[in-house]
Amino acid sequence: MCAITAGLLVTQTSRSATDDPALQADRALQTAYAKGDTATVKKLLDDEFRWIDTDGIMYEGADALRANLKPLVPMTADTKITEHQYGKVVWIQHNLEHEFAAYFWVQRPQGWRLLHVNEIEAHPAVSGENSRPTFTIPCINPCKQLPWKPLSASEKAAIEGWQDRESGTGRRLLQAGSRPALKLYDALDCPCDTTTVRLLENRRPLH
């Protein structure tokens, strides 16, 4: 395995970007983003393109364009480019200080296309010893916080409607004194909102 890896690295370092089609495509994409050339960007994206930003939110190809996402790592003289070749799949990593981006390119009949982007921003470690908190840690209700950002007013209204419906179902069950619902909230010990807290305070006894 070490011999194979070394061989790949030798191949990468001995070839310039001028005769490496994947690196050429990567450079063209970065230049297009810098110039705001949306037509070229679209041409270089694969049909199954996905983008995961530093918040861990994944965007489909069309949504990434609608959200006007831009590369995290700027192309400068200090930007480190590392290429990993796996036949018709090439992983190109961009790194500048604490910012990292992985670009996964695939070879299609029409040329190299960008399949996936994953961005990571490293934060400095916080000094101090690990310790248990002396306060209650509130839970994050997945019905209230989702790893997704609505990009239009209609999308925002749709997700808010879904969240209200999901929360409302739990409230109705609590208000009706549903034993399974009450036991579940007792077990979780993490009320979702003030409405649920009031329902729990006034709930019927379980015994």
C-alpha positions as a Markdown table, in Angstrom:
| # | Residue | x | y | z |
|---|---|---|---|---|
| 1 | Met | 0.0 | 0.0 | 0.0 |
| 2 | Cys | 2.9 | 2.4 | 0.9 |
| 3 | Ala | 4.5 | 1.6 | -2.5 |
| 4 | Ile | 1.2 | 2.4 | -4.3 |
| 5 | Thr | 0.7 | 5.6 | -2.4 |
| 6 | Ala | 4.3 | 6.7 | -3.1 |
| 7 | Gly | 3.8 | 6.0 | -6.8 |
| 8 | Leu | 0.8 | 8.2 | -6.9 |
| 9 | Leu | 2.6 | 11.0 | -5.2 |
| 10 | Val | 5.6 | 10.8 | -7.5 |
| 11 | Thr | 3.2 | 10.9 | -10.5 |
| 12 | Gln | 1.5 | 14.0 | -9.1 |
| 13 | Thr | 4.7 | 15.9 | -8.3 |
| 14 | Ser | 6.3 | 15.1 | -11.7 |
| 15 | Arg | 3.4 | 16.4 | -13.7 |
| 16 | Ser | 2.5 | 20.0 | -14.1 |
| 17 | Ala | -1.1 | 21.4 | -14.2 |
| 18 | Thr | -0.7 | 22.1 | -17.9 |
| 19 | Asp | -0.8 | 18.4 | -18.8 |
| 20 | Asp | -3.1 | 17.2 | -16.0 |
| 21 | Pro | -6.7 | 17.4 | -17.2 |
| 22 | Ala | -8.2 | 17.2 | -13.7 |
| 23 | Leu | -6.1 | 20.0 | -12.4 |
| 24 | Gln | -6.8 | 22.0 | -15.5 |
| 25 | Ala | -10.6 | 21.6 | -14.8 |
| 26 | Asp | -10.0 | 22.5 | -11.1 |
| 27 | Arg | -8.1 | 25.7 | -12.0 |
| 28 | Ala | -10.8 | 26.6 | -14.6 |
| 29 | Leu | -13.5 | 26.2 | -12.0 |
| 30 | Gln | -11.7 | 28.3 | -9.4 |
| 31 | Thr | -11.1 | 31.0 | -12.0 |
| 32 | Ala | -14.8 | 31.0 | -13.1 |
| 33 | Tyr | -15.9 | 31.4 | -9.5 |
| 34 | Ala | -13.5 | 34.3 | -9.0 |
| 35 | Lys | -14.8 | 36.0 | -12.1 |
| 36 | Gly | -18.4 | 35.3 | -11.4 |
| 37 | Asp | -18.6 | 33.2 | -14.6 |
| 38 | Thr | -21.7 | 31.2 | -13.8 |
| 39 | Ala | -21.9 | 29.6 | -17.3 |
| 40 | Thr | -18.5 | 28.0 | -16.9 |
| 41 | Val | -19.2 | 26.9 | -13.4 |
| 42 | Lys | -22.4 | 25.1 | -14.5 |
| 43 | Lys | -20.5 | 23.5 | -17.4 |
| 44 | Leu | -18.0 | 22.0 | -15.0 |
| 45 | Leu | -20.5 | 20.6 | -12.5 |
| 46 | Asp | -21.6 | 17.0 | -12.7 |
| 47 | Asp | -25.3 | 16.1 | -12.9 |
| 48 | Glu | -25.0 | 14.6 | -9.5 |
| 49 | Phe | -23.1 | 17.4 | -7.9 |
| 50 | Arg | -23.3 | 18.0 | -4.1 |
| 51 | Trp | -21.7 | 20.7 | -1.9 |
| 52 | Ile | -21.3 | 20.4 | 1.9 |
| 53 | Asp | -20.4 | 23.6 | 3.6 |
| 54 | Thr | -18.6 | 24.3 | 6.9 |
| 55 | Asp | -21.9 | 24.0 | 8.8 |
| 56 | Gly | -22.4 | 20.5 | 7.5 |
| 57 | Ile | -25.3 | 21.5 | 5.3 |
| 58 | Met | -25.5 | 19.6 | 2.0 |
| 59 | Tyr | -26.7 | 21.4 | -1.1 |
| 60 | Glu | -27.9 | 19.8 | -4.3 |
| 61 | Gly | -26.4 | 21.2 | -7.5 |
| 62 | Ala | -29.2 | 23.6 | -8.3 |
| 63 | Asp | -29.5 | 24.7 | -4.7 |
| 64 | Ala | -25.7 | 25.4 | -4.4 |
| 65 | Leu | -26.1 | 27.8 | -7.4 |
| 66 | Arg | -29.2 | 29.4 | -6.0 |
| 67 | Ala | -27.5 | 29.9 | -2.6 |
| 68 | Asn | -24.6 | 31.6 | -4.5 |
| 69 | Leu | -22.0 | 29.4 | -2.6 |
| 70 | Lys | -18.4 | 30.4 | -3.1 |
| 71 | Pro | -15.2 | 28.4 | -2.5 |
| 72 | Leu | -14.0 | 28.6 | 1.1 |
| 73 | Val | -10.3 | 28.5 | 0.2 |
| 74 | Pro | -9.1 | 31.3 | -2.0 |
| 75 | Met | -6.6 | 30.6 | -4.7 |
| 76 | Thr | -3.4 | 32.5 | -3.7 |
| 77 | Ala | 0.4 | 31.9 | -4.0 |
| 78 | Asp | 0.2 | 30.3 | -0.5 |
| 79 | Thr | -2.7 | 27.9 | -1.2 |
| 80 | Lys | -1.5 | 24.3 | -1.0 |
| 81 | Ile | -2.9 | 22.0 | -3.7 |
| 82 | Thr | -2.7 | 18.2 | -3.1 |
| 83 | Glu | -3.9 | 15.8 | -5.7 |
| 84 | His | -4.9 | 12.2 | -5.2 |
| 85 | Gln | -5.5 | 10.1 | -8.3 |
| 86 | Tyr | -7.7 | 7.1 | -8.4 |
| 87 | Gly | -8.2 | 6.4 | -12.1 |
| 88 | Lys | -11.3 | 8.1 | -13.3 |
| 89 | Val | -11.8 | 9.8 | -9.9 |
| 90 | Val | -9.4 | 12.5 | -8.6 |
| 91 | Trp | -9.5 | 14.1 | -5.2 |
| 92 | Ile | -7.9 | 17.6 | -5.1 |
| 93 | Gln | -7.5 | 19.2 | -1.7 |
| 94 | His | -7.1 | 23.0 | -1.3 |
| 95 | Asn | -5.6 | 24.3 | 2.0 |
| 96 | Leu | -4.8 | 27.7 | 3.3 |
| 97 | Glu | -4.0 | 28.1 | 6.9 |
| 98 | His | -7.0 | 26.7 | 8.9 |
| 99 | Glu | -9.3 | 26.3 | 5.8 |
| 100 | Phe | -9.6 | 23.1 | 3.9 |
| 101 | Ala | -11.7 | 22.1 | 0.8 |
| 102 | Ala | -11.9 | 18.7 | -0.9 |
| 103 | Tyr | -12.9 | 18.7 | -4.6 |
| 104 | Phe | -13.9 | 15.3 | -6.1 |
| 105 | Trp | -13.6 | 15.2 | -9.8 |
| 106 | Val | -14.9 | 12.4 | -12.1 |
| 107 | Gln | -14.0 | 11.7 | -15.7 |
| 108 | Arg | -17.1 | 11.7 | -17.9 |
| 109 | Pro | -17.3 | 11.2 | -21.7 |
| 110 | Gln | -17.5 | 15.0 | -22.1 |
| 111 | Gly | -14.5 | 15.6 | -19.8 |
| 112 | Trp | -13.8 | 16.1 | -16.1 |
| 113 | Arg | -16.7 | 17.2 | -14.0 |
| 114 | Leu | -16.9 | 18.2 | -10.3 |
| 115 | Leu | -18.9 | 15.6 | -8.4 |
| 116 | His | -18.6 | 16.8 | -4.8 |
| 117 | Val | -17.2 | 19.6 | -2.6 |
| 118 | Asn | -16.6 | 19.2 | 1.2 |
| 119 | Glu | -15.4 | 22.2 | 3.1 |
| 120 | Ile | -13.9 | 22.3 | 6.6 |
| 121 | Glu | -12.8 | 25.2 | 8.7 |
| 122 | Ala | -10.6 | 24.2 | 11.7 |
| 123 | His | -10.9 | 26.2 | 14.9 |
| 124 | Pro | -8.1 | 26.5 | 17.5 |
| 125 | Ala | -8.4 | 24.3 | 20.5 |
| 126 | Val | -9.9 | 25.8 | 23.6 |
| 127 | Ser | -7.6 | 25.5 | 26.6 |
| 128 | Gly | -8.9 | 23.9 | 29.8 |
| 129 | Glu | -9.6 | 20.5 | 31.3 |
| 130 | Asn | -12.6 | 18.4 | 30.4 |
| 131 | Ser | -15.3 | 18.7 | 33.1 |
| 132 | Arg | -19.0 | 17.9 | 33.5 |
| 133 | Pro | -21.3 | 20.9 | 33.2 |
| 134 | Thr | -23.0 | 22.2 | 36.4 |
| 135 | Phe | -26.1 | 23.3 | 34.6 |
| 136 | Thr | -28.8 | 21.6 | 32.6 |
| 137 | Ile | -27.9 | 21.0 | 28.9 |
| 138 | Pro | -31.0 | 21.8 | 26.8 |
| 139 | Cys | -31.8 | 19.3 | 24.1 |
| 140 | Ile | -32.1 | 20.3 | 20.5 |
| 141 | Asn | -35.4 | 19.2 | 19.1 |
| 142 | Pro | -34.8 | 18.0 | 15.5 |
| 143 | Cys | -38.2 | 19.3 | 14.6 |
| 144 | Lys | -37.0 | 22.8 | 15.4 |
| 145 | Gln | -33.4 | 22.7 | 14.0 |
| 146 | Leu | -32.6 | 21.0 | 10.7 |
| 147 | Pro | -29.3 | 20.8 | 8.8 |
| 148 | Trp | -30.9 | 22.6 | 5.9 |
| 149 | Lys | -31.4 | 26.3 | 4.9 |
| 150 | Pro | -34.5 | 27.4 | 3.0 |
| 151 | Leu | -33.5 | 29.5 | 0.0 |
| 152 | Ser | -36.9 | 31.1 | -0.8 |
| 153 | Ala | -40.0 | 32.4 | 1.1 |
| 154 | Ser | -42.0 | 29.4 | 0.0 |
| 155 | Glu | -39.4 | 26.9 | 1.2 |
| 156 | Lys | -39.2 | 28.7 | 4.6 |
| 157 | Ala | -43.0 | 28.6 | 4.9 |
| 158 | Ala | -43.1 | 24.9 | 4.0 |
| 159 | Ile | -40.5 | 23.9 | 6.6 |
| 160 | Glu | -42.1 | 26.1 | 9.3 |
| 161 | Gly | -45.5 | 24.5 | 8.5 |
| 162 | Trp | -44.0 | 21.0 | 8.9 |
| 163 | Gln | -42.2 | 21.9 | 12.1 |
| 164 | Asp | -45.5 | 23.3 | 13.6 |
| 165 | Arg | -47.4 | 20.2 | 12.5 |
| 166 | Glu | -44.8 | 17.9 | 14.1 |
| 167 | Ser | -44.7 | 19.9 | 17.4 |
| 168 | Gly | -48.5 | 20.2 | 17.4 |
| 169 | Thr | -48.9 | 16.4 | 17.3 |
| 170 | Gly | -46.8 | 16.0 | 20.4 |
| 171 | Arg | -48.7 | 18.8 | 22.2 |
| 172 | Arg | -52.1 | 17.3 | 21.4 |
| 173 | Leu | -51.0 | 14.0 | 22.8 |
| 174 | Leu | -49.7 | 15.6 | 25.9 |
| 175 | Gln | -52.8 | 17.7 | 26.3 |
| 176 | Ala | -55.0 | 14.6 | 26.0 |
| 177 | Gly | -53.0 | 12.9 | 28.7 |
| 178 | Ser | -51.5 | 10.2 | 26.5 |
| 179 | Arg | -49.6 | 7.9 | 28.8 |
| 180 | Pro | -47.1 | 6.8 | 26.1 |
| 181 | Ala | -46.4 | 10.5 | 25.2 |
| 182 | Leu | -46.1 | 11.5 | 28.9 |
| 183 | Lys | -43.7 | 8.6 | 29.6 |
| 184 | Leu | -41.6 | 9.5 | 26.6 |
| 185 | Tyr | -41.2 | 13.1 | 27.6 |
| 186 | Asp | -40.4 | 12.0 | 31.2 |
| 187 | Ala | -37.7 | 9.6 | 29.9 |
| 188 | Leu | -36.2 | 12.3 | 27.6 |
| 189 | Asp | -36.3 | 14.9 | 30.3 |
| 190 | Cys | -35.9 | 17.7 | 27.7 |
| 191 | Pro | -39.1 | 19.7 | 27.0 |
| 192 | Cys | -39.1 | 21.1 | 23.5 |
| 193 | Asp | -40.6 | 24.6 | 24.3 |
| 194 | Thr | -42.5 | 26.6 | 26.9 |
| 195 | Thr | -45.9 | 25.2 | 25.7 |
| 196 | Thr | -44.7 | 21.7 | 26.3 |
| 197 | Val | -43.3 | 22.7 | 29.7 |
| 198 | Arg | -46.8 | 24.0 | 30.7 |
| 199 | Leu | -48.4 | 20.9 | 29.5 |
| 200 | Leu | -46.0 | 18.8 | 31.5 |
| 201 | Glu | -46.6 | 20.8 | 34.6 |
| 202 | Asn | -50.3 | 20.3 | 34.4 |
| 203 | Arg | -50.3 | 16.8 | 33.1 |
| 204 | Arg | -52.3 | 14.0 | 34.7 |
| 205 | Pro | -50.6 | 11.7 | 37.1 |
| 206 | Leu | -49.1 | 8.6 | 35.6 |
| 207 | His | -50.1 | 6.4 | 38.5 |
